[in-house]
Amino acid sequence: MVIKKNKKLENRLQLINGEFVAIIKSFKNSNRLIKKIYENWLSDKAQIILKEKVEECSQKTGLGIEKVNIKNLRKRWGSVTKDKNSINLNANLLKAPDDVIDYIIIHELCHVKINDHSHHYWDLVRKYMPSYQEKIDWLNTNTSILV
């Protein structure tokens, strides 16, 4: 990461040629400031990308929801609301491979139809993602580096 100081500009983060560039007004408390700027940047990107992926997965499965909420969840990758009208997704999912993101979304969409983890539920997940266990294994191995 490159850090640049510029008192005239807003604090912001840019991704340039695969490298983050933080532009900040002051170096005072810069680590905390950069972390906050990064989290906001990630959340903004997740709002766009994850919502698009939910739409794609909804079309693939025929399982729809009304709303997608992107949050900084600490202990979950996703959840379905009790009324089954919306799903919550962790912004940190954006750091995972596309197929893992798809698995989490499909996992949550399947809960719209089946609200437990019975064998019927897993059969439904398998219908849309036969290799779902590989995604679970990947998450179990890599979760600590994503959050």
FENJOTA-V683654 format. One record per residue. N is the residue number from 1. SS is DSSP state (helix for helix, strand for strand, loop for the rest). PSI is psi in whole degrees, -180 to 180 (999 if undefined). BURIAL is 1 if it has 16 or more other ideal C-beta (glycine too) atoms within 10 Angstrom, else 0. Layout:
BEGIN
n=[N;N]
ss=[SS;SS]
psi=[PSI;PSI]
burial=[BURIAL;BURIAL]
END
This chain:
BEGIN
n=[1;2;3;4;5;6;7;8;9;10;11;12;13;14;15;16;17;18;19;20;21;22;23;24;25;26;27;28;29;30;31;32;33;34;35;36;37;38;39;40;41;42;43;44;45;46;47;48;49;50;51;52;53;54;55;56;57;58;59;60;61;62;63;64;65;66;67;68;69;70;71;72;73;74;75;76;77;78;79;80;81;82;83;84;85;86;87;88;89;90;91;92;93;94;95;96;97;98;99;100;101;102;103;104;105;106;107;108;109;110;111;112;113;114;115;116;117;118;119;120;121;122;123;124;125;126;127;128;129;130;131;132;133;134;135;136;137;138;139;140;141;142;143;144;145;146;147]
ss=[loop;strand;strand;strand;strand;loop;loop;loop;loop;loop;loop;strand;strand;strand;strand;strand;loop;loop;strand;strand;strand;strand;strand;strand;loop;loop;loop;loop;loop;helix;helix;helix;helix;helix;helix;helix;helix;helix;helix;helix;helix;helix;helix;helix;helix;helix;helix;helix;helix;helix;helix;helix;helix;helix;helix;helix;helix;helix;helix;helix;helix;loop;loop;loop;loop;loop;strand;strand;strand;strand;strand;loop;loop;loop;loop;loop;loop;strand;strand;strand;loop;loop;loop;loop;loop;strand;strand;strand;strand;strand;helix;helix;helix;helix;helix;loop;loop;helix;helix;helix;helix;helix;helix;helix;helix;helix;helix;helix;helix;helix;helix;helix;helix;loop;loop;loop;loop;loop;helix;helix;helix;helix;helix;helix;helix;helix;helix;helix;loop;loop;loop;helix;helix;helix;helix;helix;helix;helix;helix;helix;helix;helix;helix;helix;helix;helix;loop]
psi=[138;136;127;140;131;104;-20;-19;162;151;131;167;137;148;111;119;43;8;135;137;118;126;115;156;-31;150;-6;128;36;-36;-46;-41;-45;-39;-44;-43;-42;-47;-39;-42;-48;-44;-44;-45;-41;-37;-42;-55;-46;-36;-39;-42;-36;-42;-44;-46;-34;-42;-40;-40;-21;10;115;161;164;-31;147;125;128;125;167;74;139;-28;-1;155;-26;168;162;140;158;-36;-4;24;-15;160;150;134;144;128;-30;-13;-27;-22;-9;161;155;-42;-29;-41;-45;-41;-48;-43;-46;-41;-49;-40;-37;-28;-19;-34;-41;118;17;-173;41;173;-28;-41;-51;-31;-38;-44;-47;-35;-40;-20;86;-29;28;-33;-34;-36;-40;-45;-43;-45;-41;-34;-34;-2;-42;-26;-11;-27;999]
burial=[0;0;0;0;0;0;0;0;0;0;1;0;1;0;0;0;0;0;0;0;0;1;1;1;0;0;0;0;0;1;0;0;1;1;0;0;1;0;0;0;1;1;0;0;0;1;1;0;1;1;0;0;1;1;0;0;1;1;0;0;1;0;1;0;1;0;0;1;0;1;0;0;1;0;0;0;1;1;1;1;0;0;0;0;0;0;1;1;1;1;1;1;1;1;0;1;0;0;0;1;1;1;1;1;1;1;1;1;1;1;1;1;0;0;0;0;0;0;0;0;1;0;0;1;1;0;0;1;1;0;0;1;0;0;1;0;0;0;1;0;0;0;0;0;0;0;0]
END
